[in-house]
Amino acid sequence: MELGLSHIKKARNDIVQIIKKTGLEQSNTLSELCETSIYLKTENLQKTGSFKIRGAANKIYNLKEKGGLSGVVAASAGNHAQGVAYASSKYGMPSVIVMPEGAPIVKATATRQYGAEVIIKGKNYDQCYEIAKDICKKDKKEYVHAFDDPYVIAGQGTVGLELLEQLPSLDNIIIPMGGGGLIAGVLLAVKELKPKVRVIGVQIQGSSPIYNKMKKIKSDDKQIKSMADGIMVNKPGQLPMAIIDKYLDDAITVTEEEITRGTLFGLERCKLVIEGAAATTLSALLYNKISNLKGKTVAVLTGGNIDINVISSIIQRGLVEANRVAFLEVVLADVPGELNKLLLNFAQSKANVIKISHNRLSSDVPLNHAKVNVCIETRSKTHLQEIVQTLKKEPFYVKFKNNI
């Protein structure tokens, strides 16, 4: 079918009992930082913790309406799996989800709890996809694609309709891009109703096929690992790309460190648990990635299904990126009182020492000197700079080591 605004409006009516209308909250902190009005679309608080339920529900609803189907199958290790499982259960349709070996236990467990049969088989998505297609042929089931499907795109487009209702005067929308289903649906909804609204897509540096295509960059992207695994797609869908090519206004990329900072900002300042893919929009704002950002801007927080086991690491890395945890290497004279003087400087500067080690025998340490590696807590980048300048006046030789 040729997708249009009418399909998105129909999708909203069809799935209204399955999804919920998520909130749109203004962020005063981001608004002040960006010197314009910033709003957050909290799809991380959607049922199943992600926007994916919208597309899955619309696809399964239409399959059910056609009848004569014994169930649905999907290949996914994350949000799409949970969306398909939940929607299938609500519509009374059996579902099978093929997840790769090594998929997070918490996500496999959640998918089962939503009512799906989970098959753990295959080393990656491509292998899972082939297994899922074989199941479809054998058992006469329908495959539910995560993004390259008109009903899925129409379902995701309901996010765009909500945004226009919640903030009719919006000027910009920032959306993460992976396979392209969400941004394609939002583009269809918004551009047909308010064509002057600027839509910017965000991808991961090192996994950015849509950005590379738009900017006419010869792709040298390799398969990387990222905490924003929800948008790590080597090749976007054909249907989404046709819409993206027609309507997308701009595209940007963010780094892994910037995503970490965005996740931490969401936790600390917005009081929201968001996954890496969702944090990319906050990263784009925090690092001033978008040129000429004026007017009312919405950052779409696409999901909140982050593995609780990695949150601690994310917080620590985010603090390092924000210069609130710093690692310093200090060389000082190996005489009584020098180490005490160093620690006294930290105390007077209101820096909290977390960890310290003292080395006087290493071959790279000058004779009659010692090297001290210290981890400190600071308030900000400015505070850290003040501490370093104070130490250099002693004088101590100070080297900033931004690593854990």
SETOR-611376 format. One record per residue (C-alpha): residue number from 1; x, y, z. Coordinates in steps of 0.02 Angstrom, whole numbers. Each point is the difference from the previous one (the first is absolute). Layout:
! SETOR-611376
<pt n="NUM" u="X" v="Y" w="Z"/>
...
***
This chain:
! SETOR-611376
<pt n="1" u="0" v="0" w="0"/>
<pt n="2" u="55" v="180" w="-28"/>
<pt n="3" u="19" v="74" w="172"/>
<pt n="4" u="-80" v="166" w="44"/>
<pt n="5" u="-71" v="101" w="143"/>
<pt n="6" u="-165" v="-94" w="-9"/>
<pt n="7" u="87" v="-163" w="45"/>
<pt n="8" u="78" v="79" w="153"/>
<pt n="9" u="-166" v="72" w="57"/>
<pt n="10" u="-81" v="-170" w="-23"/>
<pt n="11" u="141" v="-81" w="98"/>
<pt n="12" u="-29" v="116" w="147"/>
<pt n="13" u="-183" v="-49" w="6"/>
<pt n="14" u="38" v="-185" w="-19"/>
<pt n="15" u="131" v="-13" w="139"/>
<pt n="16" u="-70" v="127" w="123"/>
<pt n="17" u="-44" v="-140" w="123"/>
<pt n="18" u="175" v="-73" w="-6"/>
<pt n="19" u="117" v="149" w="14"/>
<pt n="20" u="-4" v="153" w="110"/>
<pt n="21" u="23" v="182" w="-46"/>
<pt n="22" u="169" v="42" w="75"/>
<pt n="23" u="41" v="166" w="81"/>
<pt n="24" u="87" v="153" w="-69"/>
<pt n="25" u="102" v="87" w="135"/>
<pt n="26" u="97" v="162" w="-13"/>
<pt n="27" u="179" v="-8" w="63"/>
<pt n="28" u="49" v="164" w="81"/>
<pt n="29" u="182" v="-52" w="13"/>
<pt n="30" u="15" v="-44" w="-185"/>
<pt n="31" u="-100" v="154" w="-48"/>
<pt n="32" u="124" v="111" w="92"/>
<pt n="33" u="149" v="-93" w="-70"/>
<pt n="34" u="-61" v="7" w="-181"/>
<pt n="35" u="-78" v="174" w="19"/>
<pt n="36" u="-163" v="-62" w="-74"/>
<pt n="37" u="-150" v="-101" w="59"/>
<pt n="38" u="39" v="-185" w="15"/>
<pt n="39" u="-132" v="-134" w="30"/>
<pt n="40" u="20" v="-187" w="31"/>
<pt n="41" u="-118" v="-129" w="-76"/>
<pt n="42" u="4" v="-141" w="127"/>
<pt n="43" u="-20" v="-158" w="-103"/>
<pt n="44" u="111" v="-83" w="130"/>
<pt n="45" u="-158" v="-2" w="107"/>
<pt n="46" u="-102" v="-85" w="-137"/>
<pt n="47" u="-68" v="-175" w="30"/>
<pt n="48" u="144" v="-127" w="-14"/>
<pt n="49" u="118" v="148" w="24"/>
<pt n="50" u="16" v="51" w="-182"/>
<pt n="51" u="-89" v="76" w="-151"/>
<pt n="52" u="18" v="-170" w="-87"/>
<pt n="53" u="-168" v="-57" w="69"/>
<pt n="54" u="-86" v="125" w="-116"/>
<pt n="55" u="60" v="-78" w="-162"/>
<pt n="56" u="-14" v="-178" w="62"/>
<pt n="57" u="-178" v="27" w="61"/>
<pt n="58" u="-55" v="77" w="-165"/>
<pt n="59" u="74" v="-141" w="-102"/>
<pt n="60" u="-75" v="-137" w="108"/>
<pt n="61" u="-170" v="87" w="6"/>
<pt n="62" u="-9" v="2" w="-190"/>
<pt n="63" u="56" v="-182" w="-11"/>
<pt n="64" u="-136" v="-49" w="123"/>
<pt n="65" u="-130" v="95" w="-102"/>
<pt n="66" u="47" v="-101" w="-154"/>
<pt n="67" u="-18" v="-164" w="96"/>
<pt n="68" u="61" v="-175" w="-44"/>
<pt n="69" u="168" v="21" w="85"/>
<pt n="70" u="73" v="-119" w="129"/>
<pt n="71" u="115" v="128" w="80"/>
<pt n="72" u="145" v="119" w="-26"/>
<pt n="73" u="189" v="-15" w="8"/>
<pt n="74" u="135" v="131" w="27"/>
<pt n="75" u="189" v="3" w="18"/>
<pt n="76" u="63" v="122" w="129"/>
<pt n="77" u="105" v="14" w="157"/>
<pt n="78" u="-84" v="154" w="70"/>
<pt n="79" u="-146" v="120" w="-9"/>
<pt n="80" u="-81" v="-70" w="-157"/>
<pt n="81" u="-7" v="-173" w="80"/>
<pt n="82" u="-93" v="67" w="151"/>
<pt n="83" u="-117" v="105" w="-108"/>
<pt n="84" u="-49" v="-148" w="-108"/>
<pt n="85" u="-22" v="-112" w="151"/>
<pt n="86" u="-110" v="124" w="93"/>
<pt n="87" u="-108" v="47" w="-149"/>
<pt n="88" u="-24" v="-182" w="-52"/>
<pt n="89" u="-56" v="-44" w="175"/>
<pt n="90" u="-125" v="143" w="5"/>
<pt n="91" u="-73" v="-48" w="-169"/>
<pt n="92" u="-6" v="-185" w="45"/>
<pt n="93" u="127" v="-54" w="-130"/>
<pt n="94" u="144" v="-120" w="35"/>
<pt n="95" u="175" v="70" w="-25"/>
<pt n="96" u="174" v="-73" w="-19"/>
<pt n="97" u="153" v="108" w="26"/>
<pt n="98" u="172" v="-59" w="-58"/>
<pt n="99" u="136" v="80" w="104"/>
<pt n="100" u="189" v="-21" w="-23"/>
<pt n="101" u="110" v="-97" w="117"/>
<pt n="102" u="65" v="120" w="129"/>
<pt n="103" u="-155" v="110" w="-3"/>
<pt n="104" u="-25" v="89" w="167"/>
<pt n="105" u="-89" v="-117" w="120"/>
<pt n="106" u="-110" v="142" w="63"/>
<pt n="107" u="-67" v="33" w="-176"/>
<pt n="108" u="-30" v="-185" w="-37"/>
<pt n="109" u="-90" v="-16" w="167"/>
<pt n="110" u="-108" v="153" w="-34"/>
<pt n="111" u="-45" v="-64" w="-173"/>
<pt n="112" u="-57" v="-167" w="74"/>
<pt n="113" u="-100" v="91" w="133"/>
<pt n="114" u="-91" v="96" w="-135"/>
<pt n="115" u="-60" v="-167" w="-67"/>
<pt n="116" u="119" v="-49" w="-140"/>
<pt n="117" u="90" v="-163" w="-33"/>
<pt n="118" u="184" v="48" w="1"/>
<pt n="119" u="127" v="-99" w="-101"/>
<pt n="120" u="182" v="36" w="40"/>
<pt n="121" u="93" v="-49" w="-156"/>
<pt n="122" u="123" v="84" w="-119"/>
<pt n="123" u="154" v="105" w="30"/>
<pt n="124" u="-67" v="163" w="-73"/>
<pt n="125" u="-154" v="85" w="-71"/>
<pt n="126" u="28" v="-67" w="-177"/>
<pt n="127" u="1" v="-180" w="61"/>
<pt n="128" u="-153" v="31" w="109"/>
<pt n="129" u="-90" v="76" w="-149"/>
<pt n="130" u="31" v="-155" w="-107"/>
<pt n="131" u="-61" v="-113" w="141"/>
<pt n="132" u="-155" v="107" w="21"/>
<pt n="133" u="-40" v="-5" w="-186"/>
<pt n="134" u="15" v="-190" w="0"/>
<pt n="135" u="-124" v="-8" w="145"/>
<pt n="136" u="-120" v="109" w="-99"/>
<pt n="137" u="5" v="-115" w="-151"/>
<pt n="138" u="-15" v="-158" w="102"/>
<pt n="139" u="-140" v="54" w="116"/>
<pt n="140" u="-91" v="124" w="-114"/>
<pt n="141" u="37" v="149" w="111"/>
<pt n="142" u="31" v="181" w="-48"/>
<pt n="143" u="167" v="86" w="25"/>
<pt n="144" u="-9" v="169" w="88"/>
<pt n="145" u="145" v="108" w="-58"/>
<pt n="146" u="68" v="129" w="120"/>
<pt n="147" u="0" v="145" w="-124"/>
<pt n="148" u="-16" v="-48" w="-184"/>
<pt n="149" u="-189" v="-21" w="1"/>
<pt n="150" u="-138" v="126" w="-44"/>
<pt n="151" u="-110" v="-43" w="148"/>
<pt n="152" u="147" v="13" w="120"/>
<pt n="153" u="49" v="169" w="-72"/>
<pt n="154" u="-179" v="62" w="14"/>
<pt n="155" u="-7" v="-55" w="181"/>
<pt n="156" u="161" v="91" w="41"/>
<pt n="157" u="-69" v="153" w="-87"/>
<pt n="158" u="-129" v="21" w="138"/>
<pt n="159" u="143" v="79" w="101"/>
<pt n="160" u="-3" v="143" w="-126"/>
<pt n="161" u="-188" v="25" w="16"/>
<pt n="162" u="15" v="10" w="190"/>
<pt n="163" u="140" v="128" w="-12"/>
<pt n="164" u="-104" v="115" w="-109"/>
<pt n="165" u="-147" v="-14" w="119"/>
<pt n="166" u="105" v="28" w="156"/>
<pt n="167" u="103" v="143" w="-71"/>
<pt n="168" u="-83" v="74" w="-155"/>
<pt n="169" u="132" v="138" w="-12"/>
<pt n="170" u="151" v="-116" w="-3"/>
<pt n="171" u="144" v="45" w="-116"/>
<pt n="172" u="124" v="-145" w="11"/>
<pt n="173" u="-2" v="-186" w="38"/>
<pt n="174" u="157" v="-101" w="40"/>
<pt n="175" u="-17" v="-188" w="-22"/>
<pt n="176" u="121" v="-148" w="11"/>
<pt n="177" u="19" v="-97" w="-162"/>
<pt n="178" u="36" v="-186" w="-18"/>
<pt n="179" u="-99" v="-99" w="-127"/>
<pt n="180" u="-101" v="157" w="-35"/>
<pt n="181" u="-176" v="-55" w="48"/>
<pt n="182" u="-31" v="131" w="134"/>
<pt n="183" u="73" v="150" w="-88"/>
<pt n="184" u="-87" v="-48" w="-163"/>
<pt n="185" u="-168" v="-11" w="87"/>
<pt n="186" u="25" v="165" w="90"/>
<pt n="187" u="56" v="84" w="-161"/>
<pt n="188" u="-158" v="-59" w="-90"/>
<pt n="189" u="-113" v="64" w="139"/>
<pt n="190" u="86" v="166" w="29"/>
<pt n="191" u="49" v="52" w="-175"/>
<pt n="192" u="-175" v="-26" w="-68"/>
<pt n="193" u="-78" v="104" w="139"/>
<pt n="194" u="138" v="127" w="36"/>
<pt n="195" u="133" v="-7" w="-136"/>
<pt n="196" u="104" v="142" w="77"/>
<pt n="197" u="41" v="-103" w="156"/>
<pt n="198" u="184" v="-46" w="-7"/>
<pt n="199" u="39" v="-184" w="32"/>
<pt n="200" u="178" v="-51" w="47"/>
<pt n="201" u="57" v="-181" w="12"/>
<pt n="202" u="139" v="-61" w="116"/>
<pt n="203" u="115" v="-150" w="-26"/>
<pt n="204" u="153" v="-72" w="84"/>
<pt n="205" u="170" v="52" w="-65"/>
<pt n="206" u="68" v="-160" w="-76"/>
<pt n="207" u="-172" v="-71" w="-39"/>
<pt n="208" u="-86" v="133" w="-104"/>
<pt n="209" u="-58" v="-58" w="-172"/>
<pt n="210" u="-142" v="127" w="-15"/>
<pt n="211" u="112" v="144" w="53"/>
<pt n="212" u="136" v="-56" w="-122"/>
<pt n="213" u="-125" v="-11" w="-142"/>
<pt n="214" u="-74" v="171" w="36"/>
<pt n="215" u="170" v="83" w="18"/>
<pt n="216" u="70" v="-95" w="-151"/>
<pt n="217" u="137" v="-78" w="103"/>
<pt n="218" u="78" v="-161" w="-61"/>
<pt n="219" u="-41" v="-121" w="138"/>
<pt n="220" u="144" v="-84" w="88"/>
<pt n="221" u="-105" v="-48" w="150"/>
<pt n="222" u="46" v="-164" w="81"/>
<pt n="223" u="-104" v="-103" w="119"/>
<pt n="224" u="25" v="82" w="169"/>
<pt n="225" u="-63" v="-31" w="174"/>
<pt n="226" u="-103" v="137" w="78"/>
<pt n="227" u="-115" v="29" w="147"/>
<pt n="228" u="-120" v="70" w="-129"/>
<pt n="229" u="-28" v="-173" w="-74"/>
<pt n="230" u="-182" v="42" w="-37"/>
<pt n="231" u="53" v="105" w="-150"/>
<pt n="232" u="147" v="-104" w="-58"/>
<pt n="233" u="-62" v="-55" w="-171"/>
<pt n="234" u="121" v="-29" w="-143"/>
<pt n="235" u="-132" v="29" w="-133"/>
<pt n="236" u="-163" v="98" w="25"/>
<pt n="237" u="-161" v="-61" w="-78"/>
<pt n="238" u="-47" v="38" w="-179"/>
<pt n="239" u="-172" v="68" w="45"/>
<pt n="240" u="65" v="117" w="136"/>
<pt n="241" u="142" v="63" w="-110"/>
<pt n="242" u="-119" v="52" w="-138"/>
<pt n="243" u="-90" v="112" w="126"/>
<pt n="244" u="161" v="59" w="84"/>
<pt n="245" u="77" v="49" w="-168"/>
<pt n="246" u="-153" v="105" w="-39"/>
<pt n="247" u="-30" v="89" w="165"/>
<pt n="248" u="148" v="-5" w="122"/>
<pt n="249" u="72" v="174" w="31"/>
<pt n="250" u="166" v="-43" w="82"/>
<pt n="251" u="100" v="-140" w="82"/>
<pt n="252" u="138" v="1" w="131"/>
<pt n="253" u="106" v="-127" w="94"/>
<pt n="254" u="53" v="-16" w="182"/>
<pt n="255" u="142" v="-96" w="79"/>
<pt n="256" u="-7" v="-138" w="130"/>
<pt n="257" u="66" v="119" w="134"/>
<pt n="258" u="-133" v="127" w="-43"/>
<pt n="259" u="-136" v="-133" w="11"/>
<pt n="260" u="64" v="-46" w="173"/>
<pt n="261" u="-12" v="181" w="54"/>
<pt n="262" u="-176" v="11" w="-71"/>
<pt n="263" u="-54" v="-154" w="98"/>
<pt n="264" u="70" v="71" w="160"/>
<pt n="265" u="-85" v="167" w="-32"/>
<pt n="266" u="-166" v="-89" w="-22"/>
<pt n="267" u="21" v="-90" w="166"/>
<pt n="268" u="65" v="146" w="101"/>
<pt n="269" u="-85" v="155" w="-69"/>
<pt n="270" u="-157" v="-66" w="-85"/>
<pt n="271" u="-34" v="-140" w="126"/>
<pt n="272" u="-27" v="-119" w="-145"/>
<pt n="273" u="73" v="-172" w="-35"/>
<pt n="274" u="44" v="-6" w="-184"/>
<pt n="275" u="97" v="-122" w="-107"/>
<pt n="276" u="147" v="46" w="-109"/>
<pt n="277" u="-99" v="25" w="-161"/>
<pt n="278" u="-118" v="120" w="87"/>
<pt n="279" u="146" v="95" w="77"/>
<pt n="280" u="67" v="47" w="-171"/>
<pt n="281" u="-125" v="142" w="-14"/>
<pt n="282" u="54" v="71" w="168"/>
<pt n="283" u="181" v="-20" w="-54"/>
<pt n="284" u="-35" v="101" w="-157"/>
<pt n="285" u="-66" v="143" w="108"/>
<pt n="286" u="132" v="-10" w="137"/>
<pt n="287" u="141" v="9" w="-128"/>
<pt n="288" u="-80" v="132" w="-111"/>
<pt n="289" u="-1" v="-114" w="-151"/>
<pt n="290" u="-145" v="83" w="-89"/>
<pt n="291" u="31" v="161" w="-94"/>
<pt n="292" u="-123" v="146" w="7"/>
<pt n="293" u="-110" v="-81" w="132"/>
<pt n="294" u="-140" v="125" w="29"/>
<pt n="295" u="-179" v="-11" w="60"/>
<pt n="296" u="-88" v="-140" w="91"/>
<pt n="297" u="96" v="-163" w="-14"/>
<pt n="298" u="-52" v="-177" w="46"/>
<pt n="299" u="127" v="-135" w="40"/>
<pt n="300" u="-80" v="-173" w="-15"/>
<pt n="301" u="57" v="-119" w="138"/>
<pt n="302" u="-34" v="-162" w="-91"/>
<pt n="303" u="19" v="-129" w="139"/>
<pt n="304" u="49" v="-39" w="178"/>
<pt n="305" u="46" v="-184" w="-7"/>
<pt n="306" u="176" v="14" w="63"/>
<pt n="307" u="86" v="-148" w="84"/>
<pt n="308" u="7" v="40" w="185"/>
<pt n="309" u="169" v="-87" w="12"/>
<pt n="310" u="85" v="130" w="-109"/>
<pt n="311" u="-77" v="156" w="78"/>
<pt n="312" u="140" v="11" w="128"/>
<pt n="313" u="132" v="-3" w="-136"/>
<pt n="314" u="-97" v="129" w="-101"/>
<pt n="315" u="-11" v="116" w="149"/>
<pt n="316" u="186" v="-13" w="32"/>
<pt n="317" u="45" v="30" w="-182"/>
<pt n="318" u="-124" v="143" w="-10"/>
<pt n="319" u="79" v="81" w="153"/>
<pt n="320" u="172" v="-16" w="-81"/>
<pt n="321" u="-65" v="76" w="-163"/>
<pt n="322" u="-76" v="144" w="98"/>
<pt n="323" u="166" v="26" w="93"/>
<pt n="324" u="-85" v="-36" w="166"/>
<pt n="325" u="112" v="-150" w="29"/>
<pt n="326" u="179" v="31" w="-52"/>
<pt n="327" u="158" v="-104" w="-8"/>
<pt n="328" u="161" v="95" w="29"/>
<pt n="329" u="182" v="-52" w="-8"/>
<pt n="330" u="106" v="110" w="112"/>
<pt n="331" u="190" v="-4" w="10"/>
<pt n="332" u="72" v="72" w="161"/>
<pt n="333" u="164" v="2" w="94"/>
<pt n="334" u="31" v="-158" w="101"/>
<pt n="335" u="25" v="87" w="167"/>
<pt n="336" u="-101" v="-2" w="161"/>
<pt n="337" u="-153" v="113" w="-3"/>
<pt n="338" u="-26" v="11" w="-189"/>
<pt n="339" u="-140" v="-127" w="-6"/>
<pt n="340" u="-83" v="86" w="147"/>
<pt n="341" u="14" v="166" w="-92"/>
<pt n="342" u="-84" v="-78" w="-153"/>
<pt n="343" u="-145" v="-68" w="103"/>
<pt n="344" u="-17" v="166" w="92"/>
<pt n="345" u="-19" v="87" w="-169"/>
<pt n="346" u="-142" v="-117" w="-45"/>
<pt n="347" u="-84" v="32" w="167"/>
<pt n="348" u="14" v="189" w="-15"/>
<pt n="349" u="-69" v="-10" w="-178"/>
<pt n="350" u="-151" v="-100" w="62"/>
<pt n="351" u="46" v="-150" w="-107"/>
<pt n="352" u="-39" v="-171" w="72"/>
<pt n="353" u="137" v="-132" w="-20"/>
<pt n="354" u="-75" v="-168" w="-51"/>
<pt n="355" u="157" v="-100" w="-34"/>
<pt n="356" u="187" v="31" w="7"/>
<pt n="357" u="159" v="-98" w="-39"/>
<pt n="358" u="183" v="49" w="29"/>
<pt n="359" u="143" v="-62" w="-110"/>
<pt n="360" u="183" v="48" w="25"/>
<pt n="361" u="86" v="-146" w="-89"/>
<pt n="362" u="-70" v="5" w="-176"/>
<pt n="363" u="128" v="27" w="-138"/>
<pt n="364" u="-96" v="150" w="-68"/>
<pt n="365" u="11" v="92" w="166"/>
<pt n="366" u="147" v="122" w="18"/>
<pt n="367" u="128" v="-38" w="134"/>
<pt n="368" u="-49" v="65" w="173"/>
<pt n="369" u="-179" v="22" w="-58"/>
<pt n="370" u="-162" v="-98" w="17"/>
<pt n="371" u="-153" v="-20" w="-111"/>
<pt n="372" u="-171" v="10" w="80"/>
<pt n="373" u="-155" v="-60" w="-94"/>
<pt n="374" u="-156" v="70" w="78"/>
<pt n="375" u="-187" v="-7" w="-38"/>
<pt n="376" u="-99" v="150" w="64"/>
<pt n="377" u="-180" v="60" w="-1"/>
<pt n="378" u="-26" v="177" w="-63"/>
<pt n="379" u="-148" v="114" w="-30"/>
<pt n="380" u="30" v="43" w="-181"/>
<pt n="381" u="128" v="24" w="-138"/>
<pt n="382" u="35" v="175" w="66"/>
<pt n="383" u="29" v="-67" w="175"/>
<pt n="384" u="121" v="-130" w="-68"/>
<pt n="385" u="97" v="133" w="-97"/>
<pt n="386" u="14" v="105" w="158"/>
<pt n="387" u="69" v="-150" w="96"/>
<pt n="388" u="130" v="-39" w="-133"/>
<pt n="389" u="58" v="182" w="-8"/>
<pt n="390" u="18" v="4" w="190"/>
<pt n="391" u="105" v="-158" w="-1"/>
<pt n="392" u="116" v="66" w="-135"/>
<pt n="393" u="40" v="152" w="107"/>
<pt n="394" u="77" v="-111" w="138"/>
<pt n="395" u="81" v="-53" w="-119"/>
<pt n="396" u="-62" v="-176" w="-40"/>
<pt n="397" u="7" v="-77" w="-172"/>
<pt n="398" u="-181" v="-44" w="-40"/>
<pt n="399" u="-69" v="-105" w="-141"/>
<pt n="400" u="-186" v="-23" w="-28"/>
<pt n="401" u="-47" v="-180" w="-42"/>
<pt n="402" u="-177" v="-16" w="-64"/>
<pt n="403" u="-19" v="-187" w="20"/>
<pt n="404" u="-58" v="-126" w="128"/>
***
